[in-house]
C-alpha cells in the first residue's frame, strides 16, 4: 500500500510539474508576443499566476484523495 501511495504521489508531482511547464510556455509566448506592450505583458503574467494557483489547488485535492 505504501509503495502504491508513493507511486501515486510521484505521478501527481510529475503531472503538476508538466502543467506548470506548459503554463510557463504559454505565458512566455504571450509575453514575448506582447513585446513593448506592458499592459499585455502584465496580463500574460497574471494568467500564468492564475494557472499556477489552479494547478496547486488540483494537486492539493489529488493528494488529499490518497
Secondary structure, DSSP 8 states (H G I E B T S, - for coil): -HHHHHHHHHHHHHHHHHHHHHHHHHHHHHHHHTTT-HHHHHHHHHHHHHHHHHHHHHHHHHHHT-
